[in-house]
Amino acid sequence: MTLVTKSSYIDGAFVALGNSSDILENRNPSNPGEVIERFERADVELTEHAIAAARRAQPGWARSNPQQRAVELPHRHPGCTGIS
């Protein structure tokens, strides 16, 4: 299986991958030799952008209830299963 390196999801969108060689591998806990996902690590600038976006989103998120969040997460982030 060929793995695609994933980017950060910030402010409702995936950001373009940079040219970083700093990759985080997510490994299968039952088989540590198996890499199941790869992510490009965020640099300082991207991290600050993500923090600012999270601060803007926090008031609305705090007003929502768990059921709304469970519906919203998979809608905004494909692959996310939401809250069970």
C-alpha positions as a printed NumPy array, in Angstrom:
array([[  0.   ,   0.   ,   0.   ],
       [  1.308,   3.44 ,  -0.941],
       [  0.894,   6.036,   1.766],
       [  0.131,   9.639,   0.946],
       [  1.702,  12.179,   3.263],
       [ -1.071,  14.256,   4.794],
       [ -1.064,  17.953,   5.562],
       [ -2.513,  19.933,   8.427],
       [ -6.243,  20.732,   8.539],
       [ -6.587,  24.357,   9.622],
       [ -9.495,  26.773,   9.534],
       [-11.698,  24.4  ,   7.572],
       [ -9.213,  23.369,   4.895],
       [ -6.169,  21.234,   4.306],
       [ -3.059,  23.364,   3.853],
       [ -0.695,  22.727,   0.991],
       [  2.202,  20.452,   1.76 ],
       [  5.52 ,  22.199,   2.008],
       [  8.889,  20.783,   1.167],
       [  9.604,  19.571,   4.673],
       [ 11.436,  16.333,   5.129],
       [ 10.237,  16.281,   8.744],
       [  7.581,  13.566,   8.581],
       [  5.664,  12.018,  11.466],
       [  4.724,   8.379,  11.001],
       [  1.64 ,   6.97 ,  12.703],
       [  2.267,   3.297,  13.408],
       [ -0.126,   0.444,  14.064],
       [  0.066,  -0.165,  17.841],
       [ -0.46 ,  -3.9  ,  17.385],
       [  2.22 ,  -4.065,  14.685],
       [  4.768,  -1.254,  15.232],
       [  6.544,  -2.122,  11.988],
       [  3.468,  -1.069,  10.006],
       [  3.141,   2.623,   9.167],
       [ -0.549,   3.447,   8.7  ],
       [ -0.361,   7.21 ,   8.078],
       [  2.257,   9.863,   7.41 ],
       [  1.974,  13.539,   8.303],
       [  4.132,  16.513,   7.491],
       [  5.123,  18.264,  10.712],
       [  4.027,  21.875,  10.991],
       [  6.624,  24.613,  11.313],
       [  6.324,  27.555,  13.727],
       [  4.422,  29.754,  11.259],
       [  1.863,  27.058,  10.454],
       [  1.47 ,  26.238,  14.145],
       [  0.759,  29.901,  14.946],
       [ -1.797,  29.997,  12.105],
       [ -3.506,  26.9  ,  13.543],
       [ -3.597,  28.376,  17.045],
       [ -5.147,  31.606,  15.747],
       [ -7.796,  29.637,  13.819],
       [ -8.59 ,  27.539,  16.888],
       [ -9.005,  30.674,  19.01 ],
       [-11.453,  32.118,  16.474],
       [-13.459,  28.875,  16.39 ],
       [-13.506,  28.236,  20.138],
       [-16.481,  30.448,  21.16 ],
       [-18.856,  28.773,  18.684],
       [-17.502,  25.321,  19.513],
       [-18.043,  25.985,  23.236],
       [-21.69 ,  26.901,  22.577],
       [-22.318,  23.657,  20.678],
       [-23.385,  20.427,  22.343],
       [-21.796,  16.968,  21.906],
       [-24.448,  15.892,  19.415],
       [-23.771,  18.914,  17.186],
       [-20.031,  18.246,  17.374],
       [-20.51 ,  14.583,  16.459],
       [-22.394,  15.636,  13.333],
       [-20.059,  18.515,  12.447],
       [-16.687,  16.761,  12.704],
       [-17.186,  14.151,   9.958],
       [-18.818,  16.81 ,   7.769],
       [-15.829,  19.139,   7.997],
       [-13.076,  16.558,   8.234],
       [-13.47 ,  13.473,   6.052],
       [-12.254,  10.373,   7.828],
       [-13.189,  11.659,  11.261],
       [-15.786,   9.464,  12.89 ],
       [-17.055,  12.094,  15.323],
       [-17.962,  11.5  ,  18.915],
       [-19.6  ,   8.242,  19.945]])
